[in-house]
Amino acid sequence: MMKNKTVKGILKAFAAVILIAAVIFAVVLFQLKSNKFSGEMTVEKASQIIDETFENLPETVSAVAKFVQANTTVKVNDFAFGSEKNVILDCTYETVNLGGVVEKNASKYINSAYAFYKENTDKGVKTNATKIKQYVAKDVEADVKEAEKLSGNVKIEIFETENENYEVYLSDEVVNTVFGGIIDAHKIITGTDSAEYEGEQVNISKLNTLKTGIKDCFTLKNYSKSRPDTSIPIVKLWNTLKFDFTRNFITEGRYMYLVKGLATTLEITALAVLLGIIIGFIVAIIRCTFQKTGKLKLLDGICQVYLSVMRGTPVMVQLLIMYFVVLLPIGVEKFPAAVLCFGLNSGAYVAEIVRGGIMSIDNGQTEAGRSLGLTYIQTMWYIVIPQAFKAVLPSLANEFIALLKESSVAFYIGVADLTLGGIKIRSITYSNYMPLIAIALIYLVLVLGLSKCVSILERRLRKGDNR
């Protein structure tokens, strides 16, 4: 019988492997078939596509780029079909040597721009990046008009995309070549952080308006550097996910925003849990003492007000009030403010959980302790609280899980937690999907893991009760 089960298991595994291999083979075969260029292409048609692409490229950017484009010609000589639904064009180009002009005159442009910026600032005249760009562009255009011409050969690819449309693949190399070294010019300007003014060197690295205005003279923003994806839909979806994942998390080590944010979130939660336990037990003992003995009436009233406020207002509102109204004026930092707020909020819920556990313990336990000569405090500490703690432990664990999730609003006061880490990635990549899903998945994994631990704890406590 055991042997038959083993044979059946091997056959099922073999069948699964065959099925997976067949699916992969079908996908690859379909991909190869779909990679054939289905449209018609001629030199004239290719020239029209190239001309339209380069005419639209400098739109809404600097006059320098438009001037270079107006003095650039690209001629398609021949073409050959590629293996990715693409056509590889053999082109000759003629343009102006913008890169050479900027390499020679970069200091002049920067010094002149800084002098313009400084003089206007001293006069109280607001100077934005657009004004600086226009000011610098005049000097650059005057020099470019006198610059030497550049010519040569360049390979440009046209891809056939969905709905029989065509897209020109413009890599940085192609754009830099055809536009006379505009990307090299941009790098030269970007890499310069000082200007000479009245015989002295001035650091301009933190003058963002000035730097942006100068850089915008040599910036092309409206073209994609990504190679067009001509895969079948399922492969294209996978490629898109891979690209988005790499762009959001791998590039420049952006995943560290999430790692550091997660560490901060766990620190806030752990410290708030500790604070919540201390506050919760103190409040619970005070309230139980009043309910059982009638003592500590004033403290019980204060505790009831505390519980009503903490349980009756949203935690985010509490956080904003705690930081901006109470703690910021006295110089308390964001992190301790978050810990204090979440600790106070958690303490209110812990107090009611513990109070319910203490009140569920039979009064006979208290009477037995007192009959043995123990004081009220000793009876509570050695007899009642241990039993109550065991009873409420699963509920406390669930409260701490809820606290972990509630801590996600800490970013509202600028704490660099997990949520803010994802938002930082989102602000860099302008991607909503990946960073937000990543935050949700991390919280989900943490909560599921903690929930599993709570379930194990509850089972062990039940086993202990049955002994």
C-alpha positions as CSV (number, residue, x, y, z in Angstrom):
1,M,0.0,0.0,0.0
2,M,2.8,2.4,1.0
3,K,4.6,1.5,-2.3
4,N,1.6,2.4,-4.4
5,K,1.3,5.8,-2.7
6,T,4.9,6.5,-3.4
7,V,4.5,5.6,-7.1
8,K,1.4,7.7,-7.4
9,G,3.3,10.6,-5.8
10,I,6.2,10.3,-8.2
11,L,3.8,10.2,-11.2
12,K,1.9,13.3,-10.0
13,A,5.2,15.2,-9.6
14,F,6.4,14.1,-13.0
15,A,3.1,15.1,-14.6
16,A,3.3,18.5,-12.9
17,V,6.9,19.0,-14.3
18,I,5.7,18.1,-17.8
19,L,2.8,20.5,-17.6
20,I,5.0,23.4,-16.4
21,A,7.5,22.7,-19.1
22,A,4.8,22.6,-21.7
23,V,3.4,26.0,-20.5
24,I,6.9,27.5,-20.6
25,F,7.5,26.1,-24.1
26,A,4.2,27.5,-25.4
27,V,4.9,30.9,-23.9
28,V,8.4,31.0,-25.4
29,L,7.1,29.8,-28.8
30,F,4.4,32.4,-28.8
31,Q,6.8,35.1,-27.8
32,L,9.2,34.2,-30.7
33,K,6.3,34.2,-33.1
34,S,5.0,37.6,-31.8
35,N,8.4,39.2,-32.1
36,K,8.2,39.5,-35.8
37,F,7.7,43.0,-37.2
38,S,4.3,42.8,-38.8
39,G,4.1,46.3,-40.3
40,E,5.5,47.7,-43.5
41,M,8.6,49.9,-43.3
42,T,10.4,52.0,-45.9
43,V,13.2,54.6,-45.7
44,E,10.7,57.4,-46.2
45,K,8.3,56.1,-43.5
46,A,11.2,55.7,-41.1
47,S,12.4,59.2,-41.9
48,Q,9.0,60.6,-41.1
49,I,8.8,58.8,-37.8
50,I,12.3,60.0,-36.8
51,D,11.6,63.6,-37.8
52,E,8.4,63.7,-35.8
53,T,10.0,62.2,-32.8
54,F,12.9,64.7,-32.7
55,E,10.7,67.7,-33.5
56,N,8.6,66.9,-30.4
57,L,11.5,66.1,-28.1
58,P,12.5,69.5,-26.8
59,E,8.9,70.6,-26.2
60,T,8.3,72.7,-23.0
61,V,12.0,72.7,-22.1
62,S,14.9,75.1,-22.7
63,A,15.4,77.4,-25.7
64,V,18.9,75.9,-25.9
65,A,17.6,72.4,-26.6
66,K,15.1,73.9,-29.2
67,F,17.9,75.8,-30.8
68,V,20.1,72.6,-31.1
69,Q,17.1,70.7,-32.4
70,A,16.5,73.3,-35.1
71,N,20.1,73.0,-36.3
72,T,20.1,69.2,-36.2
73,T,19.4,66.9,-39.2
74,V,19.0,63.1,-39.2
75,K,18.9,61.2,-42.4
76,V,17.9,57.6,-42.7
77,N,20.1,55.7,-45.1
78,D,19.0,52.1,-44.7
79,F,17.3,49.8,-42.2
80,A,17.2,46.1,-41.1
81,F,14.6,44.2,-39.2
82,G,15.6,43.1,-35.7
83,S,14.4,40.2,-33.5
84,E,12.3,42.2,-31.1
85,K,9.5,43.7,-33.4
86,N,12.0,46.4,-34.2
87,V,13.7,48.1,-37.1
88,I,17.3,49.1,-36.8
89,L,18.0,52.3,-38.8
90,D,21.4,53.3,-40.2
91,C,21.4,57.1,-40.0
92,T,23.7,60.0,-40.5
93,Y,23.4,63.1,-38.5
94,E,24.6,66.7,-38.4
95,T,24.4,68.9,-35.3
96,V,26.1,71.6,-33.3
97,N,28.8,70.9,-30.7
98,L,26.9,71.9,-27.6
99,G,28.9,69.7,-25.4
100,G,32.2,71.3,-26.5
101,V,30.8,74.8,-26.0
102,V,29.6,74.0,-22.4
103,E,32.9,72.3,-21.6
104,K,34.8,75.4,-22.6
105,N,32.4,78.0,-21.1
106,A,30.8,76.3,-18.1
107,S,32.4,78.6,-15.6
108,K,31.4,81.7,-17.5
109,Y,27.7,80.6,-17.6
110,I,27.7,79.7,-13.9
111,N,29.5,82.9,-12.8
112,S,27.2,85.0,-14.9
113,A,24.1,83.3,-13.6
114,Y,25.2,83.7,-10.0
115,A,26.0,87.4,-10.5
116,F,22.5,87.8,-12.0
117,Y,20.9,85.9,-9.1
118,K,23.0,87.8,-6.4
119,E,22.2,91.2,-7.8
120,N,18.5,90.6,-8.0
121,T,18.4,89.1,-4.5
122,D,20.3,92.0,-3.1
123,K,17.7,94.3,-4.7
124,G,14.8,92.3,-3.2
125,V,13.7,91.1,-6.7
126,K,12.4,87.6,-6.7
127,T,14.4,85.4,-9.1
128,N,13.0,82.0,-10.0
129,A,14.5,79.1,-11.9
130,T,12.8,80.1,-15.1
131,K,14.3,83.6,-15.2
132,I,17.8,82.2,-14.6
133,K,17.2,79.7,-17.4
134,Q,16.2,82.4,-19.8
135,Y,19.2,84.6,-18.8
136,V,21.7,81.8,-19.2
137,A,20.1,80.5,-22.5
138,K,20.9,83.8,-24.3
139,D,24.7,83.4,-23.6
140,V,24.6,79.7,-24.6
141,E,22.8,80.3,-27.8
142,A,25.2,83.1,-28.8
143,D,28.2,80.7,-28.3
144,V,26.5,77.8,-30.0
145,K,25.8,79.8,-33.1
146,E,29.6,80.1,-33.5
147,A,30.3,76.5,-32.6
148,E,31.7,73.9,-35.0
149,K,29.4,71.3,-36.6
150,L,29.4,67.7,-35.7
151,S,28.5,64.8,-38.0
152,G,28.6,61.1,-38.1
153,N,26.7,57.8,-38.1
154,V,24.2,56.6,-35.5
155,K,22.0,53.5,-35.1
156,I,18.4,54.3,-34.1
157,E,15.7,51.6,-33.4
158,I,12.0,51.9,-34.1
159,F,9.8,49.4,-32.2
160,E,6.3,48.2,-33.2
161,T,4.1,48.6,-30.2
162,E,0.4,47.8,-29.6
163,N,-2.2,48.8,-32.1
164,E,0.4,48.9,-34.9
165,N,2.0,52.1,-33.4
166,Y,5.7,52.9,-33.7
167,E,8.0,54.1,-30.9
168,V,11.5,55.3,-31.4
169,Y,13.9,54.0,-28.7
170,L,15.9,57.0,-27.5
171,S,18.7,55.9,-25.3
172,D,20.9,58.5,-23.5
173,E,23.6,57.6,-26.0
174,V,21.4,58.3,-29.0
175,V,20.1,61.6,-27.6
176,N,23.5,62.8,-26.6
177,T,24.9,62.0,-30.0
178,V,22.1,63.6,-32.1
179,F,21.8,66.7,-29.8
180,G,25.5,67.5,-29.9
181,G,26.4,66.3,-26.4
182,I,23.5,67.8,-24.5
183,I,23.7,65.1,-21.8
184,D,27.4,65.7,-21.4
185,A,26.7,69.4,-21.0
186,H,24.1,68.6,-18.4
187,K,26.6,66.5,-16.4
188,I,29.2,69.2,-16.5
189,I,26.8,71.9,-15.2
190,T,25.4,69.5,-12.6
191,G,28.9,68.6,-11.3
192,T,29.9,72.2,-10.8
193,D,29.1,73.5,-7.3
194,S,31.0,76.8,-7.1
195,A,31.0,80.2,-8.8
196,E,33.4,83.1,-8.9
197,Y,31.9,86.4,-7.8
198,E,34.0,89.6,-7.3
199,G,37.2,87.5,-7.2
200,E,36.0,85.0,-4.6
201,Q,34.8,81.4,-4.9
202,V,31.2,80.9,-3.7
203,N,29.6,77.5,-2.9
204,I,26.3,77.3,-4.8
205,S,25.5,73.6,-4.0
206,K,22.6,74.6,-1.7
207,L,21.2,77.4,-4.0
208,N,18.6,75.1,-5.5
209,T,16.8,77.8,-7.5
210,L,20.1,78.9,-9.1
211,K,21.2,75.3,-9.8
212,T,17.9,74.3,-11.3
213,G,17.7,77.3,-13.5
214,I,21.2,76.6,-15.0
215,K,20.5,72.9,-15.4
216,D,17.2,73.4,-17.1
217,C,19.0,75.0,-20.1
218,F,20.4,71.6,-20.9
219,T,17.6,69.3,-19.8
220,L,15.4,67.1,-22.0
221,K,12.5,65.8,-19.9
222,N,10.0,64.4,-22.3
223,Y,11.5,61.1,-23.5
224,S,11.7,57.6,-22.1
225,K,15.0,56.0,-21.6
226,S,13.4,52.5,-21.2
227,R,13.6,50.1,-24.1
228,P,10.0,49.5,-25.4
229,D,8.6,46.1,-24.3
230,T,7.1,44.2,-27.2
231,S,6.5,40.9,-25.3
232,I,3.1,39.1,-25.1
233,P,0.8,40.5,-22.4
234,I,1.7,37.9,-19.6
235,V,5.5,38.4,-20.2
236,K,5.0,42.2,-20.5
237,L,3.2,42.2,-17.1
238,W,6.1,40.2,-15.5
239,N,8.6,42.6,-17.1
240,T,6.7,45.6,-15.8
241,L,6.6,44.2,-12.3
242,K,10.3,43.4,-12.4
243,F,11.1,46.9,-13.6
244,D,8.9,48.6,-11.0
245,F,10.3,46.4,-8.3
246,T,13.9,47.2,-9.3
247,R,13.1,51.0,-9.7
248,N,11.3,51.2,-6.3
249,F,13.5,49.0,-4.1
250,I,16.8,48.0,-5.7
251,T,18.0,51.2,-7.4
252,E,20.1,53.3,-5.1
253,G,19.3,50.9,-2.3
254,R,15.8,52.4,-1.8
255,Y,14.7,49.3,0.2
256,M,16.7,50.7,3.1
257,Y,14.0,53.3,3.6
258,L,11.7,50.4,4.4
259,V,14.3,48.6,6.5
260,K,15.1,51.7,8.6
261,G,11.4,52.6,8.8
262,L,10.5,49.0,10.0
263,A,13.2,49.2,12.7
264,T,11.7,52.6,13.9
265,T,8.2,51.1,13.9
266,L,9.2,48.1,16.0
267,E,11.1,50.4,18.4
268,I,8.0,52.6,18.9
269,T,5.8,49.6,19.3
270,A,8.0,47.9,21.8
271,L,8.5,51.0,24.0
272,A,4.8,51.9,23.7
273,V,3.9,48.4,24.8
274,L,6.1,48.6,27.8
275,L,4.7,52.0,28.8
276,G,1.1,50.8,28.1
277,I,1.6,47.8,30.4
278,I,2.9,49.9,33.2
279,I,0.1,52.5,32.9
280,G,-2.6,49.9,32.3
281,F,-1.8,47.8,35.3
282,I,-1.6,50.9,37.6
283,V,-4.9,52.2,36.3
284,A,-6.5,48.8,36.5
285,I,-5.4,48.3,40.2
286,I,-6.6,51.7,41.2
287,R,-10.1,51.1,39.6
288,C,-10.4,47.6,41.1
289,T,-9.4,48.8,44.5
290,F,-12.1,51.5,44.4
291,Q,-14.7,49.0,43.2
292,K,-13.8,46.4,45.8
293,T,-13.0,48.6,48.8
294,G,-14.3,52.1,48.0
295,K,-10.9,53.6,48.6
296,L,-8.8,55.8,46.2
297,K,-12.0,57.6,45.0
298,L,-10.1,60.7,43.7
299,L,-7.6,58.6,41.8
300,D,-10.4,56.5,40.3
301,G,-12.1,59.6,39.1
302,I,-8.9,60.8,37.4
303,C,-8.5,57.3,35.8
304,Q,-12.0,57.4,34.5
305,V,-11.4,60.8,32.8
306,Y,-8.2,59.4,31.3
307,L,-9.9,56.3,30.0
308,S,-12.8,58.3,28.5
309,V,-10.4,60.7,26.7
310,M,-8.1,58.1,25.4
311,R,-10.7,55.6,24.2
312,G,-13.1,58.3,22.9
313,T,-10.8,60.2,20.6
314,P,-8.9,59.0,17.5
315,V,-5.2,58.0,18.0
316,M,-4.1,60.3,15.1
317,V,-5.7,63.3,16.7
318,Q,-4.1,62.4,20.0
319,L,-0.7,62.2,18.3
320,L,-1.0,65.6,16.7
321,I,-2.1,67.2,19.9
322,M,0.5,65.4,21.9
323,Y,3.4,66.6,19.6
324,F,2.3,70.0,18.2
325,V,0.4,71.3,21.2
326,V,2.0,69.7,24.3
327,L,5.5,68.6,23.6
328,L,6.9,70.6,20.6
329,P,6.8,73.9,22.5
330,I,9.0,72.4,25.3
331,G,11.5,70.9,22.8
332,V,10.6,67.2,22.9
333,E,11.6,65.3,19.8
334,K,9.2,63.4,17.4
335,F,10.2,59.8,18.4
336,P,9.6,60.1,22.2
337,A,6.4,62.1,21.5
338,A,5.1,59.1,19.4
339,V,6.2,56.6,22.1
340,L,4.4,58.6,24.8
341,C,1.2,59.1,22.8
342,F,0.9,55.4,21.7
343,G,1.9,54.3,25.2
344,L,-0.9,56.4,26.8
345,N,-3.4,55.2,24.2
346,S,-2.5,51.6,24.7
347,G,-2.5,52.0,28.5
348,A,-6.2,52.9,28.4
349,Y,-7.1,49.7,26.6
350,V,-4.7,47.6,28.7
351,A,-6.3,49.0,31.8
352,E,-9.7,47.9,30.9
353,I,-8.5,44.4,29.8
354,V,-6.6,43.9,33.1
355,R,-9.5,45.3,35.2
356,G,-11.8,42.9,33.6
357,G,-9.4,40.0,34.3
358,I,-9.0,41.1,38.0
359,M,-12.7,41.5,38.5
360,S,-13.3,38.0,37.0
361,I,-11.2,36.4,39.8
362,D,-13.5,35.1,42.5
363,N,-13.6,37.2,45.7
364,G,-12.9,34.0,47.6
365,Q,-9.3,34.3,46.4
366,T,-8.9,37.7,48.0
367,E,-10.6,36.5,51.2
368,A,-8.3,33.5,51.3
369,G,-5.2,35.7,51.0
370,R,-6.4,38.1,53.7
371,S,-7.2,35.1,56.0
372,L,-3.6,34.0,55.6
373,G,-2.4,37.4,57.0
374,L,-1.5,39.0,53.7
375,T,-2.2,42.7,53.2
376,Y,-4.5,43.9,50.4
377,I,-1.6,44.8,48.3
378,Q,0.2,41.5,48.9
379,T,-3.0,39.6,48.1
380,M,-3.4,41.5,44.8
381,W,0.3,41.0,43.9
382,Y,0.8,37.4,44.8
383,I,-2.6,35.9,44.3
384,V,-5.1,37.9,42.2
385,I,-2.9,39.6,39.6
386,P,-1.0,36.3,38.5
387,Q,-4.3,34.6,37.9
388,A,-5.8,37.6,36.1
389,F,-2.7,38.0,34.0
390,K,-2.9,34.5,32.8
391,A,-6.6,35.0,31.9
392,V,-6.0,38.3,30.0
393,L,-2.7,37.4,28.3
394,P,-4.2,36.5,24.9
395,S,-6.3,39.8,24.9
396,L,-3.2,41.8,25.8
397,A,-1.3,40.2,23.0
398,N,-4.1,41.1,20.5
399,E,-4.0,44.7,21.9
400,F,-0.2,44.9,21.1
401,I,-0.9,43.7,17.6
402,A,-3.5,46.5,17.2
403,L,-0.9,48.9,18.6
404,L,1.6,47.8,15.9
405,K,-0.9,48.8,13.2
406,E,-1.9,52.0,14.9
407,S,1.7,53.1,15.0
408,S,1.5,53.6,11.2
409,V,0.2,57.1,11.7
410,A,3.4,58.2,13.4
411,F,4.5,59.6,10.0
412,Y,2.0,62.5,10.4
413,I,4.4,64.2,12.8
414,G,7.5,63.3,10.7
415,V,8.7,60.1,12.4
416,A,10.7,58.1,9.9
417,D,8.6,54.9,10.4
418,L,7.7,52.2,7.9
419,T,4.9,54.2,6.4
420,L,7.1,57.3,5.9
421,G,9.8,55.0,4.3
422,G,7.3,53.9,1.7
423,I,6.1,57.4,1.1
424,K,9.7,58.6,0.5
425,I,10.2,55.9,-2.1
426,R,6.9,57.0,-3.7
427,S,8.0,60.6,-3.8
428,I,11.2,59.6,-5.6
429,T,9.7,57.1,-8.1
430,Y,6.2,58.6,-8.5
431,S,4.9,55.0,-8.1
432,N,1.8,54.4,-6.0
433,Y,1.5,50.7,-6.4
434,M,4.8,49.1,-5.3
435,P,5.7,51.2,-2.2
436,L,2.2,51.1,-0.7
437,I,1.7,47.4,-1.4
438,A,5.1,46.8,0.2
439,I,4.1,48.6,3.3
440,A,0.9,46.7,3.5
441,L,2.6,43.3,3.0
442,I,5.2,44.0,5.7
443,Y,2.5,44.9,8.2
444,L,0.5,41.8,7.1
445,V,3.5,39.5,7.6
446,L,4.2,41.0,11.1
447,V,0.6,40.8,12.2
448,L,0.2,37.2,10.9
449,G,3.4,36.2,12.7
450,L,2.3,37.8,15.9
451,S,-1.2,36.4,15.6
452,K,0.3,32.9,15.1
453,C,2.3,33.4,18.3
454,V,-0.8,34.5,20.2
455,S,-2.7,31.3,18.9
456,I,0.2,29.1,20.2
457,L,0.1,30.9,23.5
458,E,-3.7,30.5,23.9
459,R,-3.3,26.7,23.2
460,R,-0.7,26.3,25.8
461,L,-2.7,28.2,28.3
462,R,-5.7,26.0,27.7
463,K,-3.5,22.9,28.1
464,G,-2.4,24.3,31.5
465,D,-6.0,24.9,32.5
466,N,-6.8,21.2,31.8
467,R,-4.1,19.8,34.0
